[in-house]
Amino acid sequence: MASKTPKNTVPTSTTRTGGATTTLRPAGVQAPAATKTVKITREQIAQRAHDLWVKNGCKHGQDEQNWLEAERQLKAEMSR
């Protein structure tokens, strides 16, 4: 027995036309949003954490908070 394809759908497949690749999806389904891959190095975080430490008066015992804040800031900046 042949399977039936619901109305308003097209098979999901990839086709090549004139060098371009087109992906067909079921009707009403949008392509996933493009996401940026953000790579933040330990050195970038360390520099920002140090800057925060200096900005906040070189208070000792705040290293973890500075590190986490530095990481948060850099991720926010990179995702824009």
Secondary structure, DSSP 4 states (H G I P E B T S, - for coil): -PPPPPTT----EEEEETTEEEEE--TTPPPPPP-PPP---HHHHHHHHHHHHHHTT--TT-HHHHHHHHHHHHHHHHT-
